[in-house]
Amino acid sequence: MTYKDPTTIQMIIEQYEEGGSTYEIQWLNVRKFFMDYDITRNVYSNKPNEIVFGGRRGLDEWGYDEIIPLSKKKLQHEILLLSQTKLMIHCSNIKIRKIGA
């Protein structure tokens, strides 16, 4: 028996460069979601016990991502943020659309 997972994750991304746009990303039929966030890793290099900006930056900026096939019907999207946070999403499809200039 095959089960269809109705879980969708949605994220709004703002591009901060001059003339940057806003995008909506949707991961459809999510089977696995993992986020490794630890605010204590987000510190100044010369002050290892002081959290950057008092922790007000949140998850931080998108650094790198990679999409790889897991099977004929599943993808893995791994996202690494500058705060060393890692997100991993297993899904069947990824939709990206521009929602603002």
N, C-alpha and C positions, 0 to 999 in steps of 0.2 A: 504494500500500500504506500502511495506517495502522498505526502502532505505538502500543501502549498502554504508558505509562511507569508502572512499579510503585512509583516512589519516593514515600515518605511522609515528611513532616517533622512531628515532634511536639514541643510545647512545654508546659511546666507554668508557669502564671502564678499568682502570689499577689497578691491584692488587699490592700494594707496598711492601708486605712482601718479604723476600728473596726467590728467585725462583718463584715469582709471575708471572701471565700471564696477557694477555690483552683479553678482551671479547667484543663482540658486542651484544647489546640487542636491539631487535625490538619489539615494541608494535604495533599490527596490528588492522586495523579497529577501530581507536580511535574515540570515541564519546564525550569524555570529558577529558580535560587536565587542571590541576590547579597547580600553583606553587606559594607558599607564601614565597618569598625571600625578606628579609629586612636586608640590610648590617648593620644597626644600632644595630641589636641584636648580631652581631658577635664582641663582645668586651671582653676585659680582665676583670676578676672578680674584681680585685683590682683597676682597672681604667675604670669605667663604661662609660666614655666619649671618650675613645680611641679605635678605630676600630683595631682589630687584624691585624698585618702585613700590616697596611696601606691599607687594602682592597684588597691586591694583591692575596689572596688565592682563590678568587672567591666563588663558591657555597660551598666549603669545602668537607670533606670526607663523604662517605656513612656510616650512623650509623646503621639503622635498616630498614627492610622493611617487608611488609605483603601483601600476595595475597589472596583475598577472592572472592568467586563467588557472582555475583549480580543477575544472572539468569542462565538459561541453556546455554546461548550463550554469556554472558558477564562476564568479570572479573574486579575487582578493584585492582590496584597495588598502595599501599601507601608506599612512601619512605621518611624516616626522615633522614636528614643530620645533621652532628655535629654542623653546624651553626644555627640549629633550623629551617632550611628551610624544608618545607613540599611539596612533589610532590604527586599528585594523578592523576592516569590515568585509565580511563574506556576503555576497549578494548575487542576484541574477542579472541585474542591469543597473547602469548608472546614467542618469539624465542630468545634463547641464544646460541651463538657459540663462541668458542675459536678462536681468530685470530692471536695470537702471544704467544711465550713462555715466 
